[in-house]
Amino acid sequence: MKIFLYITRLRQLCNHPQLFLEDYSGKSSKLEALLELLEECKSGGHRVLVFSQFTEMLEIIKKNMPENMTYLYLDGKTKAKERIELVENFNSGNEDVFIISLKAGGSGLNITGADTVIHFDPWWNSSVEDQATARAYRLGQKKNVNVFKMVAKGTIEEKINTIKEGKEELIREILDQNEELSVLSKKEILKLLYVK
């Protein structure tokens, strides 16, 4: 279990060191890249869903949102009635960005007001990401939907994606479906932590 705690810390470091270093006052290049992408989306007239699995990261994103952008926020603590109101508000075109925790936004939402989906951090299970992305690909969607997955180069995030892709390929070969194995082997865990 300690190894998975360390892996989580490395993943958080990819997002923003402030996630586990309280006195950190520096910047995060990944956050800066997100904010730049959001500016481009706004200037192009696009409306965006931003997903992260770390609610603390979502709070950091909210605090750093450009002043010229409006947003809504939804996480696991959001009550069912409020969730419906938030979705209706976004779908009617009132806000630029909808910031959502990956697990809270993974099912039951129909957010066709968005035409851009950004996954701020990769999740172990691709089907969770796919379900979240599908919130914008619902009945009634009239626009093309662009999906961005932000991965910090040369980090554990790249290694996670490599393992995910390998597992997905294996599953496709065995079952001819896009499912994912939920267990990492000892060799795969060591590969995640290996530094050249």
Contacts in CASP RR format, 6 or more apart in sequence:
PFRMAT RR
TARGET T0000
AUTHOR 0000-0000-0000
METHOD contacts of the structure
MODEL  1
MKIFLYITRLRQLCNHPQLFLEDYSGKSSKLEALLELLEECKSGGHRVLV
FSQFTEMLEIIKKNMPENMTYLYLDGKTKAKERIELVENFNSGNEDVFII
SLKAGGSGLNITGADTVIHFDPWWNSSVEDQATARAYRLGQKKNVNVFKM
VAKGTIEEKINTIKEGKEELIREILDQNEELSVLSKKEILKLLYVK
3 189 0 8 1.000
3 193 0 8 1.000
6 193 0 8 1.000
7 156 0 8 1.000
7 189 0 8 1.000
7 192 0 8 1.000
7 193 0 8 1.000
9 20 0 8 1.000
10 155 0 8 1.000
10 156 0 8 1.000
11 121 0 8 1.000
11 156 0 8 1.000
11 157 0 8 1.000
11 160 0 8 1.000
12 19 0 8 1.000
12 20 0 8 1.000
12 54 0 8 1.000
12 57 0 8 1.000
13 19 0 8 1.000
13 20 0 8 1.000
13 155 0 8 1.000
14 30 0 8 1.000
14 121 0 8 1.000
14 152 0 8 1.000
14 155 0 8 1.000
14 156 0 8 1.000
14 157 0 8 1.000
15 28 0 8 1.000
15 30 0 8 1.000
15 31 0 8 1.000
15 52 0 8 1.000
15 54 0 8 1.000
15 57 0 8 1.000
15 120 0 8 1.000
15 121 0 8 1.000
16 28 0 8 1.000
16 30 0 8 1.000
16 31 0 8 1.000
16 57 0 8 1.000
16 60 0 8 1.000
17 24 0 8 1.000
17 26 0 8 1.000
17 28 0 8 1.000
18 24 0 8 1.000
18 26 0 8 1.000
18 28 0 8 1.000
18 60 0 8 1.000
19 54 0 8 1.000
19 56 0 8 1.000
19 57 0 8 1.000
19 60 0 8 1.000
28 60 0 8 1.000
29 152 0 8 1.000
30 120 0 8 1.000
30 150 0 8 1.000
30 152 0 8 1.000
31 60 0 8 1.000
31 61 0 8 1.000
31 64 0 8 1.000
33 150 0 8 1.000
34 50 0 8 1.000
34 61 0 8 1.000
34 118 0 8 1.000
34 120 0 8 1.000
34 150 0 8 1.000
35 64 0 8 1.000
35 65 0 8 1.000
35 66 0 8 1.000
37 118 0 8 1.000
37 148 0 8 1.000
38 48 0 8 1.000
38 50 0 8 1.000
38 65 0 8 1.000
38 66 0 8 1.000
38 69 0 8 1.000
38 96 0 8 1.000
38 97 0 8 1.000
38 118 0 8 1.000
39 66 0 8 1.000
41 47 0 8 1.000
41 48 0 8 1.000
41 96 0 8 1.000
41 116 0 8 1.000
42 66 0 8 1.000
42 68 0 8 1.000
42 69 0 8 1.000
42 96 0 8 1.000
46 115 0 8 1.000
46 116 0 8 1.000
46 146 0 8 1.000
47 90 0 8 1.000
47 93 0 8 1.000
47 95 0 8 1.000
47 96 0 8 1.000
47 97 0 8 1.000
47 98 0 8 1.000
47 113 0 8 1.000
47 114 0 8 1.000
47 115 0 8 1.000
47 116 0 8 1.000
48 96 0 8 1.000
48 97 0 8 1.000
48 98 0 8 1.000
48 114 0 8 1.000
48 116 0 8 1.000
48 117 0 8 1.000
48 118 0 8 1.000
49 97 0 8 1.000
49 98 0 8 1.000
49 100 0 8 1.000
49 111 0 8 1.000
49 114 0 8 1.000
49 116 0 8 1.000
49 117 0 8 1.000
49 118 0 8 1.000
49 132 0 8 1.000
49 135 0 8 1.000
49 136 0 8 1.000
50 58 0 8 1.000
50 61 0 8 1.000
50 97 0 8 1.000
50 98 0 8 1.000
50 99 0 8 1.000
50 100 0 8 1.000
50 118 0 8 1.000
50 120 0 8 1.000
51 100 0 8 1.000
51 101 0 8 1.000
51 102 0 8 1.000
51 105 0 8 1.000
51 117 0 8 1.000
51 118 0 8 1.000
51 119 0 8 1.000
51 120 0 8 1.000
51 129 0 8 1.000
51 132 0 8 1.000
52 58 0 8 1.000
52 61 0 8 1.000
52 101 0 8 1.000
52 102 0 8 1.000
52 119 0 8 1.000
52 120 0 8 1.000
52 121 0 8 1.000
53 101 0 8 1.000
53 102 0 8 1.000
53 103 0 8 1.000
53 121 0 8 1.000
53 123 0 8 1.000
54 121 0 8 1.000
55 75 0 8 1.000
55 76 0 8 1.000
55 101 0 8 1.000
57 120 0 8 1.000
57 121 0 8 1.000
58 73 0 8 1.000
58 75 0 8 1.000
58 99 0 8 1.000
58 100 0 8 1.000
58 101 0 8 1.000
61 99 0 8 1.000
61 120 0 8 1.000
62 71 0 8 1.000
62 73 0 8 1.000
62 99 0 8 1.000
65 71 0 8 1.000
65 97 0 8 1.000
69 96 0 8 1.000
69 97 0 8 1.000
70 94 0 8 1.000
70 95 0 8 1.000
70 96 0 8 1.000
70 97 0 8 1.000
71 95 0 8 1.000
71 96 0 8 1.000
71 97 0 8 1.000
71 98 0 8 1.000
71 99 0 8 1.000
72 86 0 8 1.000
72 89 0 8 1.000
72 90 0 8 1.000
72 95 0 8 1.000
72 97 0 8 1.000
72 98 0 8 1.000
72 99 0 8 1.000
73 86 0 8 1.000
73 98 0 8 1.000
73 99 0 8 1.000
73 100 0 8 1.000
74 83 0 8 1.000
74 86 0 8 1.000
74 98 0 8 1.000
74 99 0 8 1.000
74 100 0 8 1.000
74 101 0 8 1.000
74 104 0 8 1.000
74 105 0 8 1.000
75 100 0 8 1.000
75 101 0 8 1.000
75 104 0 8 1.000
76 101 0 8 1.000
76 103 0 8 1.000
76 104 0 8 1.000
78 86 0 8 1.000
78 104 0 8 1.000
83 104 0 8 1.000
83 109 0 8 1.000
86 98 0 8 1.000
87 109 0 8 1.000
87 110 0 8 1.000
87 111 0 8 1.000
89 95 0 8 1.000
90 98 0 8 1.000
90 111 0 8 1.000
90 113 0 8 1.000
90 114 0 8 1.000
91 110 0 8 1.000
91 111 0 8 1.000
91 112 0 8 1.000
91 113 0 8 1.000
93 113 0 8 1.000
98 111 0 8 1.000
98 114 0 8 1.000
100 132 0 8 1.000
100 135 0 8 1.000
102 119 0 8 1.000
102 123 0 8 1.000
102 128 0 8 1.000
102 129 0 8 1.000
102 132 0 8 1.000
103 128 0 8 1.000
105 132 0 8 1.000
105 135 0 8 1.000
106 128 0 8 1.000
106 131 0 8 1.000
106 132 0 8 1.000
106 134 0 8 1.000
106 135 0 8 1.000
107 131 0 8 1.000
108 135 0 8 1.000
109 135 0 8 1.000
110 135 0 8 1.000
110 138 0 8 1.000
110 139 0 8 1.000
111 135 0 8 1.000
111 136 0 8 1.000
111 138 0 8 1.000
112 136 0 8 1.000
112 138 0 8 1.000
112 139 0 8 1.000
112 140 0 8 1.000
112 141 0 8 1.000
112 142 0 8 1.000
113 136 0 8 1.000
113 141 0 8 1.000
114 135 0 8 1.000
114 136 0 8 1.000
114 145 0 8 1.000
115 136 0 8 1.000
115 143 0 8 1.000
115 144 0 8 1.000
115 145 0 8 1.000
115 146 0 8 1.000
116 136 0 8 1.000
116 145 0 8 1.000
116 146 0 8 1.000
116 147 0 8 1.000
116 148 0 8 1.000
117 132 0 8 1.000
117 133 0 8 1.000
117 135 0 8 1.000
117 136 0 8 1.000
117 145 0 8 1.000
117 146 0 8 1.000
117 147 0 8 1.000
117 148 0 8 1.000
118 147 0 8 1.000
118 148 0 8 1.000
118 150 0 8 1.000
119 129 0 8 1.000
119 132 0 8 1.000
119 133 0 8 1.000
119 147 0 8 1.000
119 148 0 8 1.000
119 149 0 8 1.000
119 150 0 8 1.000
120 150 0 8 1.000
121 150 0 8 1.000
121 157 0 8 1.000
122 129 0 8 1.000
122 149 0 8 1.000
122 151 0 8 1.000
122 157 0 8 1.000
122 160 0 8 1.000
122 161 0 8 1.000
122 164 0 8 1.000
123 129 0 8 1.000
124 160 0 8 1.000
124 164 0 8 1.000
124 180 0 8 1.000
124 182 0 8 1.000
125 180 0 8 1.000
125 182 0 8 1.000
126 164 0 8 1.000
126 168 0 8 1.000
126 178 0 8 1.000
126 180 0 8 1.000
127 178 0 8 1.000
127 179 0 8 1.000
127 180 0 8 1.000
129 149 0 8 1.000
130 178 0 8 1.000
133 145 0 8 1.000
133 147 0 8 1.000
136 145 0 8 1.000
137 145 0 8 1.000
151 157 0 8 1.000
151 158 0 8 1.000
151 161 0 8 1.000
152 158 0 8 1.000
156 192 0 8 1.000
156 193 0 8 1.000
159 191 0 8 1.000
159 192 0 8 1.000
160 192 0 8 1.000
163 184 0 8 1.000
163 188 0 8 1.000
163 191 0 8 1.000
163 192 0 8 1.000
164 180 0 8 1.000
167 180 0 8 1.000
167 181 0 8 1.000
168 178 0 8 1.000
168 180 0 8 1.000
170 181 0 8 1.000
171 177 0 8 1.000
171 178 0 8 1.000
171 179 0 8 1.000
171 180 0 8 1.000
171 181 0 8 1.000
172 178 0 8 1.000
184 192 0 8 1.000
END
